Amino acid sequence: MKQEENNWHLVCNEDEIDMDDLIRFDFKNSTYCVYRINDGFYATDGICTHEAVHLEDGLVMNGEIECPMHQGIFDIKTGKAKSPPACKDLNIYSVKSEERKIFIQINK
């Protein structure tokens, strides 16, 4: 598969993301986070909806990402804002693994 076929973009190898962690992925002036949790890989916007802070230094735990600045919490699978001050949800993106490589689908 070509890297950008059907808007799928290579992010990294599976082993580059530790369990309960994330990797930042920048594409066309936007930032995304790709997470590895117990039941697979997921992706959201990479910027907190509260204060426009990068989530890459946030804490991943129990399927959630906590913003490093004001501790707003988002559900990794749904993007739903779960605690103040975050009140606007993150967008989520499709992720797939092929030959131990992680791809994110970005329709831009």
MIZA-54323 format. One record per residue (C-alpha): x, y, z; residue number from 1. Coordinates in nm, 3 decimals, padded with zeros to 5 digits. Each point is the difference from the previous one (the first is absolute). Example, Ala and Ser with C-alpha at 12.3 -4.5 7.8 and 13.67 -1.06 7.14 Angstrom:
REM residues 2
<atom px="01.230" py="-00.450" pz="00.780" k="1"/>
<atom px="00.137" py="00.344" pz="-00.066" k="2"/>
This chain:
REM residues 108
<atom px="00.000" py="00.000" pz="00.000" k="1"/>
<atom px="00.129" py="00.345" pz="-00.082" k="2"/>
<atom px="00.043" py="00.223" pz="00.303" k="3"/>
<atom px="-00.273" py="00.246" pz="-00.097" k="4"/>
<atom px="-00.243" py="-00.239" pz="-00.171" k="5"/>
<atom px="-00.360" py="00.082" pz="00.096" k="6"/>
<atom px="00.122" py="00.272" pz="00.238" k="7"/>
<atom px="00.188" py="-00.250" pz="00.221" k="8"/>
<atom px="00.330" py="00.137" pz="00.129" k="9"/>
<atom px="00.286" py="-00.191" pz="00.158" k="10"/>
<atom px="00.059" py="00.114" pz="00.358" k="11"/>
<atom px="00.253" py="-00.247" pz="00.142" k="12"/>
<atom px="00.072" py="-00.364" pz="00.077" k="13"/>
<atom px="-00.215" py="-00.165" pz="00.268" k="14"/>
<atom px="00.296" py="-00.040" pz="00.236" k="15"/>
<atom px="00.065" py="00.376" pz="-00.001" k="16"/>
<atom px="-00.307" py="00.059" pz="00.219" k="17"/>
<atom px="00.015" py="-00.150" pz="00.348" k="18"/>
<atom px="-00.311" py="-00.138" pz="00.166" k="19"/>
<atom px="-00.208" py="00.279" pz="00.160" k="20"/>
<atom px="00.192" py="00.264" pz="-00.192" k="21"/>
<atom px="-00.026" py="00.207" pz="-00.316" k="22"/>
<atom px="00.200" py="00.141" pz="-00.286" k="23"/>
<atom px="-00.048" py="00.339" pz="-00.161" k="24"/>
<atom px="-00.059" py="00.015" pz="-00.375" k="25"/>
<atom px="00.005" py="00.328" pz="-00.194" k="26"/>
<atom px="-00.159" py="00.024" pz="-00.344" k="27"/>
<atom px="-00.093" py="00.306" pz="-00.208" k="28"/>
<atom px="00.014" py="00.252" pz="00.286" k="29"/>
<atom px="-00.203" py="-00.223" pz="00.235" k="30"/>
<atom px="00.110" py="-00.213" pz="00.292" k="31"/>
<atom px="-00.136" py="-00.342" pz="00.090" k="32"/>
<atom px="00.063" py="-00.248" pz="00.278" k="33"/>
<atom px="00.010" py="-00.374" pz="-00.060" k="34"/>
<atom px="-00.046" py="-00.206" pz="00.316" k="35"/>
<atom px="00.069" py="-00.357" pz="00.097" k="36"/>
<atom px="-00.231" py="-00.135" pz="00.269" k="37"/>
<atom px="-00.094" py="-00.352" pz="00.107" k="38"/>
<atom px="-00.238" py="-00.072" pz="-00.287" k="39"/>
<atom px="00.184" py="00.169" pz="-00.285" k="40"/>
<atom px="00.105" py="00.321" pz="-00.167" k="41"/>
<atom px="-00.213" py="00.317" pz="-00.015" k="42"/>
<atom px="00.045" py="00.357" pz="-00.123" k="43"/>
<atom px="-00.134" py="00.343" pz="00.095" k="44"/>
<atom px="00.083" py="00.361" pz="-00.065" k="45"/>
<atom px="00.331" py="00.080" pz="00.164" k="46"/>
<atom px="-00.098" py="00.337" pz="00.144" k="47"/>
<atom px="-00.213" py="00.049" pz="00.311" k="48"/>
<atom px="-00.330" py="00.172" pz="-00.078" k="49"/>
<atom px="00.024" py="00.212" pz="00.315" k="50"/>
<atom px="00.328" py="00.194" pz="-00.035" k="51"/>
<atom px="00.157" py="-00.119" pz="-00.327" k="52"/>
<atom px="00.272" py="-00.197" pz="00.182" k="53"/>
<atom px="00.170" py="-00.303" pz="-00.159" k="54"/>
<atom px="-00.124" py="-00.322" pz="00.159" k="55"/>
<atom px="00.323" py="-00.189" pz="-00.075" k="56"/>
<atom px="00.129" py="00.056" pz="00.357" k="57"/>
<atom px="-00.332" py="-00.099" pz="00.156" k="58"/>
<atom px="-00.063" py="-00.302" pz="00.219" k="59"/>
<atom px="-00.162" py="-00.305" pz="-00.163" k="60"/>
<atom px="-00.184" py="-00.217" pz="00.252" k="61"/>
<atom px="-00.314" py="-00.217" pz="00.001" k="62"/>
<atom px="-00.081" py="00.085" pz="-00.362" k="63"/>
<atom px="00.021" py="00.375" pz="00.060" k="64"/>
<atom px="00.242" py="00.282" pz="-00.077" k="65"/>
<atom px="00.053" py="00.274" pz="00.256" k="66"/>
<atom px="00.113" py="00.338" pz="-00.131" k="67"/>
<atom px="00.336" py="00.098" pz="00.149" k="68"/>
<atom px="-00.102" py="00.363" pz="00.062" k="69"/>
<atom px="-00.333" py="00.007" pz="00.183" k="70"/>
<atom px="-00.072" py="-00.373" pz="00.039" k="71"/>
<atom px="-00.308" py="-00.013" pz="-00.223" k="72"/>
<atom px="-00.074" py="-00.363" pz="-00.085" k="73"/>
<atom px="-00.115" py="-00.152" pz="-00.330" k="74"/>
<atom px="-00.113" py="-00.351" pz="-00.089" k="75"/>
<atom px="00.254" py="-00.137" pz="-00.249" k="76"/>
<atom px="-00.248" py="-00.219" pz="-00.192" k="77"/>
<atom px="-00.278" py="00.258" pz="-00.038" k="78"/>
<atom px="00.180" py="00.335" pz="00.041" k="79"/>
<atom px="-00.265" py="00.099" pz="00.256" k="80"/>
<atom px="00.102" py="00.269" pz="00.252" k="81"/>
<atom px="-00.046" py="-00.163" pz="00.341" k="82"/>
<atom px="00.105" py="00.264" pz="00.252" k="83"/>
<atom px="00.035" py="00.378" pz="00.027" k="84"/>
<atom px="00.150" py="00.220" pz="-00.114" k="85"/>
<atom px="-00.027" py="-00.199" pz="-00.325" k="86"/>
<atom px="-00.355" py="00.025" pz="-00.131" k="87"/>
<atom px="00.038" py="-00.042" pz="-00.377" k="88"/>
<atom px="00.069" py="-00.350" pz="-00.134" k="89"/>
<atom px="00.306" py="-00.098" pz="-00.204" k="90"/>
<atom px="-00.046" py="-00.131" pz="-00.352" k="91"/>
<atom px="00.088" py="-00.367" pz="-00.042" k="92"/>
<atom px="00.163" py="-00.170" pz="-00.298" k="93"/>
<atom px="00.016" py="-00.353" pz="-00.136" k="94"/>
<atom px="00.319" py="-00.193" pz="00.069" k="95"/>
<atom px="00.121" py="-00.327" pz="-00.144" k="96"/>
<atom px="00.302" py="-00.224" pz="00.031" k="97"/>
<atom px="00.149" py="-00.173" pz="-00.302" k="98"/>
<atom px="00.322" py="-00.198" pz="00.019" k="99"/>
<atom px="00.061" py="00.150" pz="00.348" k="100"/>
<atom px="-00.021" py="00.355" pz="-00.137" k="101"/>
<atom px="-00.258" py="00.247" pz="00.131" k="102"/>
<atom px="-00.201" py="00.216" pz="-00.242" k="103"/>
<atom px="-00.248" py="00.280" pz="00.069" k="104"/>
<atom px="-00.274" py="00.103" pz="-00.240" k="105"/>
<atom px="-00.011" py="00.376" pz="-00.053" k="106"/>
<atom px="-00.245" py="00.140" pz="-00.250" k="107"/>
<atom px="00.176" py="00.328" pz="-00.080" k="108"/>
